[in-house]
Amino acid sequence: MRFGVSVPCFGTGVDAALMARWASRAEAAGWDGFFLWDHLFAFAAGPVDVVDPFITLAAAACSTESIRLGTLVTPLPRRRPVVLARQTATLDRLSGGRLVLGVGSGGGPYEWEYCGEESSPAVRGEMLDEHLELLNRLWTGEPVRHEGRHYRVAGPDWSAVCHPPPLQRPRIPVWVGGTWPGNRPFARAARWDGVVPMRQDGSWEVADTASVVRRVRSLREGEDGPFEVVVPGESEPADTGRRNRFADHEQAGATWWVEAVHPWRYGYEEPGEWPLGEMEERLQAGP
């Protein structure tokens, strides 16, 4: 099992330089992945600093050599496919083929209807599926024509060629996020390269990992190729039982543990300064 950290893309004092430094320190501490949330606004009354995750990951790519970098997760329905194809291919090449794209359909009215975006979760799910299929084609670097329900890349005697393609083959790994238990997100995840499950009603348990693995395996029956099961969690260096907990999740089928390094685990309450020191200490302690 590999180990990553996920960090909000917002917070008092958060900027691209800080995140690049954290990615470098995470790499030095032995983490295998550094992942940023993808939000337009903070989960708090403003003004609160927010960074663009892809620009920030570009800074992180220039500050690191081996750690995986990515978003957990990017709501694809509010991003344009051709623009995202350019951003991700550029970032994958800049990082030497280390990018992971976590995706989801998104939630919360402040990033959707309040900004004039699609408000229906069902329609956003349709957009996500169409976006992924189109993005996968654009990543090939070959001519692409697409006229779908939600997206168009076509013109008279014209096709889109997004060149150069990403370094990774057959594509940049796509990990699909979803709330467990659920149906559509996990059926979607089974068609791609990984699943990033979460619960909204409590902490993630080994039994949850086992259930997700059974569901995905049944949906991927007959499919070849690697598939990542990325479980969320929180652990402290002084927790003597954490190694057993990691081993239990791995035995249940998890391939990644992603440590959630956020301010609320350290008792943050509004208004107040973010506990950046405590967050960085956890990151530097390693998995």
ROBAMAR-618321 format. One record per residue (C-alpha): y, z, x; residue in one letter. Coordinates in steps of 0.02 Angstrom, whole numbers, padded with zeros to 5 digits, always signed. Example, Ala and Ser with C-alpha at 12.3 -4.5 7.8 and 13.67 -1.06 7.14 Angstrom:
BEGIN
-00225+00390+00615A-00053+00357+00684S
END
This chain:
BEGIN
+00000+00000+00000M+00176-00040+00058R+00331+00063+00028F+00506+00014-00025G+00667+00094-00083V+00774+00041-00231S+00958+00082-00232V+01095+00056-00363P+01218-00083-00329C+01359+00033-00383F+01429+00205-00348G+01579+00293-00274T+01594+00235-00094G+01462+00098-00111V+01505-00067-00027D+01413-00209+00058A+01436-00135+00232A+01358+00031+00178L+01210-00056+00097M+01182-00163+00252A+01182-00005+00357R+01059+00078+00238W+00944-00073+00246A+00945-00063+00436S+00908+00123+00433R+00772+00097+00304A+00690-00030+00419E+00701+00090+00565A+00628+00231+00459A+00472+00129+00418G+00507+00066+00242W+00434-00105+00203D+00562-00157+00072G+00745-00129+00028F+00788-00175-00152F+00953-00173-00246L+00983-00154-00431W+01077-00300-00512D+01213-00242-00631H+01390-00297-00670L+01452-00122-00710F+01411+00057-00664A+01321+00178-00779F+01477+00285-00782A+01658+00285-00837A+01763+00181-00718G+01828+00141-00599P+01665+00146-00499V+01631+00032-00351D+01506-00110-00384V+01439-00240-00262V+01363-00410-00294D+01179-00392-00245P+01156-00563-00168F+01310-00555-00057I+01258-00379-00009T+01080-00433+00031L+01151-00570+00141A+01240-00435+00242A+01077-00336+00246A+00983-00490+00307A+01101-00501+00456C+01073-00317+00495S+00882-00317+00489T+00735-00412+00560E+00576-00375+00464S+00604-00274+00305I+00581-00363+00138R+00743-00383+00039L+00767-00414-00145G+00832-00369-00317T+00747-00253-00441L+00784-00331-00556V+00899-00478-00588T+00927-00519-00773P+00902-00707-00762L+00977-00754-00932P+01153-00715-00869R+01135-00820-00711R+01138-01009-00699R+00976-01086-00631P+01053-01209-00507V+01173-01078-00439V+01033-00950-00421L+00922-01080-00336A+01059-01109-00207R+01091-00923-00181Q+00909-00875-00163T+00860-01020-00051A+01008-00984+00062T+00965-00799+00070L+00781-00833+00101D+00822-00947+00247R+00953-00827+00315L+00827-00684+00313S+00687-00785+00391G+00584-00789+00231G+00598-00607+00177R+00671-00621+00001L+00588-00556-00157V+00663-00598-00326L+00634-00465-00458G+00675-00529-00632V+00694-00466-00809G+00778-00508-00974S+00907-00369-00960G+00973-00240-01081G+01129-00145-01132G+01271-00222-01232P+01402-00203-01096Y+01322-00341-00991E+01280-00453-01138W+01373-00461-01304E+01526-00371-01233Y+01537-00509-01101C+01501-00652-01220G+01320-00670-01163E+01163-00689-01270E+01139-00531-01374S+00963-00563-01441S+00824-00489-01332P+00702-00616-01404A+00813-00763-01356V+00843-00687-01184R+00654-00683-01162G+00647-00869-01202E+00788-00901-01080M+00699-00801-00945L+00540-00903-00962D+00631-01070-00960E+00741-01014-00816H+00591-00964-00710L+00501-01129-00737E+00658-01226-00693L+00696-01116-00542L+00520-01140-00476N+00544-01329-00483R+00717-01322-00403L+00645-01222-00258W+00533-01369-00211T+00681-01468-00146G+00616-01618-00243E+00713-01711-00380P+00715-01613-00543V+00760-01669-00718R+00758-01539-00856H+00820-01545-01035E+00766-01385-01120G+00821-01275-01263R+00933-01167-01155H+00961-01261-00991Y+00998-01439-00940R+00987-01518-00768V+00991-01705-00800A+01108-01853-00809G+01104-02041-00825P+00996-02099-00679D+01022-01928-00596W+00910-01783-00547S+00953-01621-00460A+00895-01600-00280V+00920-01424-00214C+00898-01448-00028H+00849-01365+00084P+00713-01269-00006P+00671-01087+00033P+00568-01050+00188L+00431-00962+00089Q+00291-01066+00016R+00238-01099-00116P+00398-01008-00172R+00501-00851-00155I+00392-00713-00231P+00441-00676-00411V+00408-00500-00475W+00432-00474-00661V+00497-00309-00728G+00452-00234-00896G+00442-00073-00995T+00267-00003-01017W+00179-00009-01136P+00230-00183-01189G+00161-00357-01216N+00276-00502-01173R+00341-00439-01004P+00165-00412-00939F+00100-00579-01003A+00249-00656-00913R+00218-00558-00754A+00037-00616-00749A+00099-00796-00728R+00201-00755-00572W+00181-00652-00414D+00200-00470-00461G+00239-00341-00594V+00369-00202-00588V+00329-00084-00731P+00432+00065-00788M+00432+00196-00924R+00580+00254-01027Q+00493+00409-01092D+00443+00500-00933G+00384+00484-00754S+00261+00353-00694W+00084+00420-00681E-00077+00359-00599V-00150+00326-00771A-00004+00208-00804D-00041+00113-00645T-00224+00096-00693A-00178+00034-00867S-00057-00097-00801V-00184-00158-00674V-00316-00179-00810R-00194-00273-00921R-00134-00391-00786V-00309-00425-00719R-00368-00473-00892S-00220-00591-00911L-00244-00666-00737R-00430-00695-00753E-00473-00848-00649G-00305-00849-00558E-00304-00858-00369D-00175-00792-00247G-00100-00623-00209P-00020-00519-00345F+00087-00364-00318E+00083-00209-00428V+00246-00119-00390V+00251+00059-00454V+00408+00167-00465P+00419+00347-00409G+00511+00487-00323E+00447+00594-00181S+00520+00717-00057E+00472+00733+00128P+00429+00917+00101A+00308+00874-00040D+00138+00905+00041T+00046+00820-00100G+00137+00655-00093R+00008+00570+00019R-00128+00607-00106N-00018+00541-00246R+00014+00380-00150F-00173+00362-00116A-00213+00390-00301D-00094+00251-00353H-00165+00136-00220E-00342+00170-00278Q-00286+00130-00455A-00226-00041-00395G-00045-00019-00340A+00009-00124-00191T+00188-00058-00177W+00270+00111-00204W+00458+00091-00231V+00555+00252-00207E+00701+00266-00327A+00847+00330-00222V+00983+00364-00349H+01112+00502-00376P+01038+00577-00534W+00886+00643-00442R+01008+00750-00341Y+01093+00824-00494G+01240+00706-00505Y+01351+00730-00658E+01510+00643-00709E+01644+00655-00648P+01607+00680-00466G+01572+00602-00298E+01406+00518-00274W+01283+00615-00163P+01277+00475-00034L+01229+00598+00103G+01074+00658+00012E+01026+00481-00035M+01040+00423+00145E+00940+00573+00208E+00796+00527+00091R+00804+00348+00151L+00804+00398+00334Q+00656+00516+00309A+00544+00365+00279G+00399+00343+00159P
END
